[in-house]
Every structure is written in C-alpha cells, then in structure tokens.
Amino acid sequence: MVIGLRVIHMCVCRGMYQVTPLTAETVVAKEENYQDIIVRAIEIIKEGGLIVCPTDTSYGLVCDSSNQAAIEKIIHVKRRNRNLGVPLLFSDSAQCEVYHEFSNLERVLTRLFWPGALTLVVTPKGSVPVTITGGRGSIAIRVPDHIIPRGIAQGIKGPIVGTSANRSGEPSPFEIAVAKDQLGDEVDLYIDAGLSKSGANSTIVRVEENDVEGASIKVIREGALTKDRLVQSLKVDSDALRFWTTRIIFADK
C-alpha cells in the first residue's frame, strides 16, 4: 500500500506555507504482508535504490553492499564521514562466514546475541571496498532481530548496508516519521512498521585476542544490549568462560 504523504515548506517570497508532496514510496508493514514488502524492497535494492526499513533497533538506511554507487549515495544522503565506513547486516551467521573467520569468543557472542542488538567489529576475510571499511581494515557486522532486513539479505544472497536512517549528528529514528523528516525524497522506499521495539541503537563491541591471557571484549558503544546483560550472559556460559578473560574494556571517549 502506497501512502501519499505531504510535507510543509516555508514559501519565503509570499510569507506563506506551501504544501508539496513527498514522492518517495511508502508501505506499511504488517506480519501478513512482510514477504510482499521484502520482494518489493529487493526489487528496489537490485536497481541501486535506497530504502528505509525497520530493524530491532533504530530504522535503517539500506542498500546492496555489492553496489558501490548505492553505498556512495548512502554516504551522501547521511552526510556521513566516509572514514567511518558503513555497517553490514546479514541474514544469519552462516552468511557472515564469507566475510570473516570467527574466533572462539566471537562465535560465543553470536550464539548468545544474534539475531539481536549486537554489532561486532571484526577483521574482514579477503578484500572489502574502502566505502565499507572506511580504510580502517575492519568491518562492522550484525544479524538483526527483524525479518525484513534479514529477508532482504537472504533474497539478494549477500549482506546489505544498514546504517541508522538519519543525517549524521541528528537523532536516530525509532519511528518512520523521524527518518522522513530528515531524509525526505532522497530515499526510494520507506517501510513503516511502527515504533521500534528498542529505543536504543545496537551495542558495538570488538574481541581483542591475547595469546597468553585469552580474549577480552572492548565496548565501543553501549546501546540496547547493556554491559550488565552482556556480562551476566557470558559469566554463566561454559564456552565463554573457556575463552574470555572476564575483562570488559571501554573505548576511549
């Protein structure tokens, strides 16, 4: 279902408000039409388009990660510093194996927290474009706990770029209206699934290996997955205790 939305702009010359249409396509997502929406999103993404779709955290601005022109569009639309790179969303852990060889502790983290609000910063396997890495030699990967982005990644047989659907420095969108206010017609499709189930972005961590002591966890950004929940889950997992030093390191502010 396409909804014609209207936005208000100030007409300076006449001192009046002028109503102009927002022409980007919008669909309302409900469980009964998820598959149809996924099919439509895949069509747009394969043509190099950009979509805003729900995740389990904030709404994401999404494109095909194999389409460099589309990634450049996302960087432009977000006004994003290209040195930051862009995160990748996958359909499942198995799809990630093409991009990264998981360590023992990383596998524990993915088993405990994927699909979910945990982003892992990892070393890529093979060559990954600088638009994704930002020239840092690492990539940010996640399997979100939402059927739509996972279905899109499964449908295109590869990861999608999935970064928060906001201008850099502006509030993250946990409802579609916030994304629309910021991105307007620079997006081809908005998928409206109502309020996000979380009011925080994903938690970003990196596993730091030490040949002598074992592996520690560095928290780069604490988000929907709190440090307390992270620690509590790991401390009762026998595999985690084999590989983890029990050390949590926080990134410098």
N, C-alpha and C positions, 0 to 999 in steps of 0.2 A: 504494500500500500504506500503510495507516494503522497506526501503531505506538502502542500504549498505553504511555505512559511513566509512571513513578511517581517522586514526589519526597518527601523526608523532611522533616517539620516537627517541632519540639520541642513536646510537649504539657506545658506548664509545670505544670498543675494535678495531673497524675499522675506527673510526673517521668519520662516515657517518651517514646519516639519514636513518632509516629503517621504512618503511610503514607497519603498521599492522592493521588488520580490527577491527572496533568496532562492536562487535557481538550483542549488545543489539538491540532489535526490535524497530523500529521507524515507526510511522504512521503520516501522515499529515492530520490534522483535518480541514474539511470544513463543512459548515452547512448541506450539503446533506449527509454526512456520519457520523454525530455525533452519531446517535443511534448505528450504527455498531461498532464504536470505544468504546462507553460505554459498549456494550456487551463484546467486547474483553478485556477491562480493568477489568470488573467484573470477567471474567474467570481467569485472572492472579492473581487478588487480593484474590479470593477464594482459590487459590492454595498456598497462603502465599507469593506471589511475591510483588515487589515494582514497582511503576510506577511514572513517572514524568508527570504531567498534567497541563494544563493551569487553572488559576483562573482569577478573575478580578483584582488581584494584581500581585505578582510575581508567577512564576511557582512553583507548589507544589510537594513535595515528599510525596507519598500517599501509605497507606496500610490499611488493615482491622483492625479497632480498637479492635476487639474481638480476634485477633490473636497475642498473646504475643511474639511469636518467630519473627513475622514480625516487631513488634514495636522495638524489640531488634536490628533487622537488620537496621532499620532506624536510631536508635541512633548510631550504629556503622558506618554506611555509612556517616552520617553527622559529625562524631567525636563530637557528642553533649554531653554536660554535662547532665547526666541523672537526676540531681536535678532540671533541668528546666522543666521536663515533656514535653509533646507534645500536640499541639492544635488538636481539633476535628472539622471537617467540617460536616455539616448536610444538608439534602435535603430541609428542611423547618423548621419553628419554631415549628410545631407540633411534629416533630421527636425529638426535644430537650427536650420536656416535660418529657421524661423518665429519663433524666439525671439531671434536675434542675427544681426547683419550682420558677418561675419568680416573682419578686417583681413588684409593680405597675410601678415604673420608668423604670425598665428593660423592661417591656412589651412595654412601650412607645418607648424606644430606638430600640427595634426590629421592631416595626411597622414603624418607620421612616427610619431606615437604613439597614434593611435586606430585600431581599438579598443585600449584599454590603460589603464595606471595613471596617466594624466594628467588632472587636473581643471583646467579653465580658469575663471577668474573674469572675467566679461565684463559689458558693459552690455546690458541686455535691450532688445529691439525691441518697442515697444508697452507696454501696461500689464500688469504681473505682480503678483499678490497679495502683500501685505506678509508673509504667512506664508512665502512662498518667498524674498523678498528680505531679510526681516528689517528692512526700512526703510532698507537701505543703498544702494539704487539700482544694485545689481549682482546677478548670479546666478552660481552655480557649476554648471558643466555637464560631462558626461563621457559617452563611449561606452565601456562596459566590455568587456573581452575575455572575455565569457562569454555563451553562447547563451541562458540562461534570462532574465536581466534584459532583454537586447536583444529576445528574443522576446515578452516581456510588453509592452514599449513599442511594438513593432510591432503587436501584437494589439489594443491599445487606441487605436492611431493617435495617440499622443502620449507625452510623457515621463512617467516615473514618478519620484516622490520616492524617493531612495535614499541613506539615511544609515546609518552603521555601527550594527549591531544590538546596541547596548549602552546601559546607563544612562550619562548624561553623567558623565565623570570616572572611569568604570570601564574595564577592559581591553576593547579591541576584540576581537570574536570571529573567530577564524580556523578554528574548528570549531563545529558547531552546539550542542554541549553548553554552551559558554560563553554563547551567546545565550539558551538556555533557562533557565540558572541565573539570569540577570539579568531576563529579560522574562516568563517563565512564561506564564500564561494570558491575558496582555494582548495576545497575538498570535493571529490566527486560523489561520495555517498556517505550519509550519516545513518548509523544503525542505532536506534533508540531502544534500549532495554530497561529504561527506568533508572532509578538510583542504583549506584554500585553497592555491592554488599559490604564493601570496606570503604572507610573514609580516609585511608592512607595508601601511599604508594608501596611498591614492593620493597622488601629489605634486600640490600645488596651486600654480599659477602665474598671474600676470597679465601681459599685454603692456602696456607703457607706451609710448605714442607720443610722439615729439618731432618737430615739423615740420622742424626743422633737422638734428638728428643722426640721426634714424631711430628704430627701436623697440628698447627694452630689455626684458628679461624679469625680472620680480620673483618670486622664490621665496617663497611664503607658508608652505608646509610641504614639506619634503623627505621623500619616502616611498619607495615601491617603485621609482619612476623616479629614479635618483640624479642629482645635479647633474653628475657626471662623464659619465654616459651622455648626459644631455641636451646638454651642451656638445659632446661628441665627435660626436654625430649632426648637430648643427646646423653644425659647422665644416666638414663635408665635403659639405654640401648647397648647391648653387649658388644656389637660390632663397633659402634662409635668409641667405646672405651678402649678398644684394642688399638685404634689408630689416632685418637685425639689426645693432645696433651692436657686437655681441660682448660686451655688458655684461650680467652677471648681478647682480641686486640681491637681497639677502636682507632680508625683512621684519624690522622691529624685534621683538625678543623681548618 
